[in-house]
Structure formats: structure tokens, C-alpha cells
Amino acid sequence: MPGEWTLARCRACGGYSQLPLPAPSVVPSFYPPTYSAYGDDPAIGWLFRLTFWLDARRVAGLIGRQGAVLDVGCGAGAALAAMAEHGQWQLHGLELDAEAVRRAQGRGLKVQQGDLISCDFAPESFDLIRLGHVIEHVLDPPATLRRAFELLRPGGLLFGETPNINCWDFRVFGRYWGALHFPRHLTFFSERTLTQALRDAGFSGVRIVPRLRTVGWSAGIQNWLADRFGMSVPAQGRVSWYVLLILLFLPVTLAQTLVSRPGTIAFIARKP
């Protein structure tokens, strides 16, 4: 995406966000048809499929193999399709992009166009809501979390992932950090700020756990090379040899996970 954006840190809460935030009418332009969530990334599509398979197993471990599940920002429905193979859940999806919704519906999935705040689901409709790399994309994270709380049944779970800005790779790469992903990522959390945001929304029993994702390092190197040496990057955002960068930085990310928080964290929170 062409343009320049500013990352600001709030002195009150310690959170990071774009400043100024984009107008809601502009945000859809940040997601071209080549955006990786809308199709199969030729460089690391296999890694996405593995992630969705693991998440389906995690959902089963959290709520069993029955219940109502909402996947927010579901793209073309790949995560929902994986969950359909692992349980008898009542599966629903929300997605902003009309073409991605059409493709998901073409797979027989119950996906509607819209966002979590404005969707018309009734309160207390779901046993689990999945926010898989979604909270960093929304203009109003507190309102999104409050709406998730409202849509969950008592005892229901909010489950997802997001970049962790309090990590080594952000300090190393700065503006080249792989998880920065401007202009699509609007807000960035640390373990502390995410825990506080979830508690402010009413959730209890908040757990933050590390995820073994190399994107901060691998995409950081790619971004640096592209800027310094004019290296061409395909429209979907990753060079054909990106998997080599994943393998190169996997040991670094593993060591980081053992002694600190890596560039990706998962969260699990319960509605009392």
C-alpha cells in the first residue's frame, strides 16, 4: 500500500496505535483482492492451513465438540472449514469483504458481511468467539471487546491471537517490523495492555500465552531488504522463498518464547 503512517504510544495506558486513525470509509481500501486472508497464499498457504487445524483442535479443547461458534474476520472461511471437520459446532462467520463472503458462502458456510459491533446476532448467542488476528485491525478495540462480551453466553470464551508489540523483534526492526503491517494494523497490544482491555470489557480469567510465529523477524528482514535494495515483493506480500526466512528465524523465535514474549500472543478470556 502506498503512503506513510505514524505509530504513536499512549502515555496513559501504554498502548500503540496509528495516529491519526483512518476514517472508516478509507479502511476497506486497505484490503485489496490479493490480501492473504481472502485466498491461498502461494508462499505459506500450508502454514495458514496448519494454524487453522491447530485452532480447531484448541476450540475443541476449550468448549468440547458442540456449541455455537462465531469466527470474526473469517475471510474466505478457511478456519471455519477446518472447524467443520473437527466438531459438530453451529458455525457462523463475519467478514467485511463482499467477495470473501461470497467465496465462503460458496463453500456452504454460514458467513455474513459485516463487523462485530454492527452485526445483528442476539445477545448471548455463542459459546465461543474467535478473533484470529482481528483486534489489531478494528478502529475501536474496546467497543469490539464489549460487543464480544455481550454476544457470549455466561461462561463463554473469547479466543484469539494478536501481535505483541512488547517483543525483541519490534525493538530490532522498528518501522520494518514484520507484524507492523501498516496500514491494516491500527492498534498494537502488549500482554499488559491486552489483559487490561479484556478486563475492562468485563472478562475474567484472562490468559495470555505465546505463539510460535516468526513473522516479526522473517517479514521484518523481507521489509528491510525491499526498502534498502528495491527488492520486489509479490502482491500477496511474501516473496517465493519466504519459507526459508521462516526456517532461519524459527530457532530465534523458539528461544524468544522460552525467555520472553514473542511477536505473537494468544488470549483466552471468559465471560463470568
N, C-alpha and C positions, 0 to 999 in steps of 0.2 A: 504494500500500500504506500503510495507517495505521501509525503508530509512530514511534519515534525510535531512531537508531543512532549509535554512536560510531566515528569513524575514528581509529586510533592509528598512530604511526610507531615502528618498532622501532629502538632506539638502536644495536643491534649490526649489523644488516645494512642499515638504511635503508629497508626495505620498509614498506608501509602495509597495514593490514587492519582489518576490523571487530573491535571489542573490546567484549564477548566475542564469539567466533564462535557462530553459532546451532547448536542441536542438529540433527543430521542429520534427525531426524523432522520438524522445522519447515520445512526448506528447500523441500520440494515446494509448500508453501502460498504461496511467493513467486511462483509461476508460474501465474497464472490462465489460463483458456482464451483470453483476449484477448491474451496475450503475443505479440509480433510474430513470433517465430520459428515460431509454430505456424500462421500463416496469412499472407494477403497484406495488408500494412499499406496502408490506402486512401490515406494521405498520401504515403508514399515507397516503396511496393512496387516501383516501377520502379527505384529506387536499389539495393534489395536484389538484384533480378534482374541488374542491371549488375555488381554486385560478384561474384555467383556466376559470371557469364560470364567475368569477368576472372580469377577464381581458377581456373577450369577451364583457361584458357589458360596460367596460371602453372604449374599442375601438369604440363601437357604439356611446358612448357619445362624443368621440373626433372627429370622421370623419363621423358620420352617419352610415347607414347600407349598403352603396355601396362604391365602390372604390377598389383599389388594395393594398393588404396587404402582407408583407413578414415577416415570423417568422423565425428568425435566431437561430440556435441551437435548432431546433424543436423536437429533439429526435424522438420518435415513432409517433409524430403527435397529441398528446393529446390536446394541446392548439388549434391547427388548427381545430380539430374535434369539440371543443367547440364553436369556432367562426363560423363554418359552420352552427350551429344551431341557431345563433343569427343575421344573416345578409345575404346579397347577395354579399359579397365581392368576388373579384378574389383572392383566397388564394394560396400562394406559401410558401414553406419551404426550408430551408437549414440545412443540418446536416452532420457532418463529418463521423459518424459511418455507415458503409455499411449495417449492419444488421438492425439498427434502420430505415434507409431509406427504406429498403425492407418492413419492417412492416408497415411503414406509407403509402407507395405506395399500399400495400395490402388493406388498408382502403379506397382506392380511392382518396388519397390526392396527390397534385402536389408537391412532395418533391424531391430535387436533392441533390446529395452528393457534399460537398464542403464547403468552408468558404466564408465569406462576401467579403474579399479582392480579392479573385481569381475568384469569380463567374462571369458568362458571361451575367448577366442581363444588359440591356441597361440603360444608364443614364436616370434619371427622369422617372423610371418605376412605382414607388409606391407612394401611398398616406400616408401610414404608415408603418414603420418598427418596429417590436417588438424585443427587446433584453432582454428577460426574463432570468435574471441571466446568462448572456453571457459575458459581457465586462470583468469580472474578470477572465475569462478562456483564453482569447486570448493573444498571445505573443506581439502584437503591438496594444494597445488600440487606440492611436492617429490615426494610419492608418485605423483602423476599423471604427472609427467615421467619418473620412473624406470620406471613401467609402460609408457609410450610407448616408451622406450628398449628395454625387453625385447621388445615386440611387433614392433619393426622388424628387418628383415634387416640384416646388415652392409652398410654403405653406404647404408642407408635414410635418409629425410629426415623431419624433423618440421617442419611448416609451419603458420603461423597468424598471428593478429592479437590484440592486446590494447590496452586504453587505456594511455597513457603519463602517469603522474602528474607527471612532471617536465616540465611544459609551461606555457606562458603562461596558457592558459585556466583551469587549476586555480588558479593564483595570483590570477587576476582574480575568479573566481566563488566559490571556496571551496565552501561547502555547496551551492551551486546548480549546480556544475559538471555539465555535461551527461553526462559519462561516469561520474559517481559511481554513479548508477543503484541506489542503496540501495533495498531490502535485498538485491537479487540479486547485486550485485558484492561479493565477500567479500575479495578481495586485489587490490592495485594494485602494478604494477611500473614501474620506470624502465628505461632502456636498460641501466644498470649492473647493477641487481638482477636483471633478467631474464637477462642474459648469464651472471651468476654462477650462477643457479638451473639453467640449461641445462648449464653445465659441471659443476656438482655432480652432475647426473644422469648424466653420462658422455658428453655430446655434445661434438663438436668442430666446428671451422669455423663457429662461430656468427656469423650475420649479422643485424643489426638495421637495418631500412630504414623510412623514413617512409611513411605512408599519408595520402592527401589526404581526410581526413574532417573535416567541420565540426561534428560532434556536440557537442564540448566547448563551442563558442560558441553554436550555434543552440539546442540543448536547454538550455544554461545561461540564455539570455535567456528562453526559454519558462518554465523553472522559476522564475526571478525574478519574471516577470510574474504567474504563477499564485499565488505566495506573497504578493506585495505588493498585488495588486489583485483577488485572488479569481477570476482568470480560469479558466474551466472548460477542462479538458483531457480529451479522449475516453479511453475505457478502454484503447485500444491505446497511448496515451502520447504522441501527437503531434496538435497542432491541424491543422485542414484546410489552413491557409496556411503550414505548416511549410516547404514548399519555398521560400517567399520568404526565410525565415531562412537556408536553405542557400545561396541565391544571394547574400544580403547578406554572409555571412561567408566565402564561397569565396575572395575575394582576400586576406582576412586570413590564412586557413589556408595559402594558397599562399605568402605572404610568410614565414609562420612556418616552413614546411617548408624554405624556402631558407636560412634563417639559424639555425634551431634545430630541435628535435624537436617535432612537432605532438602533438595529444592522442591519436593512434593510431599504433602502431608494429607492423610485421610482423616475424616472426622466421623464420629458416631455420637448422636445425641438423642435423648429420649424425651418424649412428651409425658409428663407425670400423669 
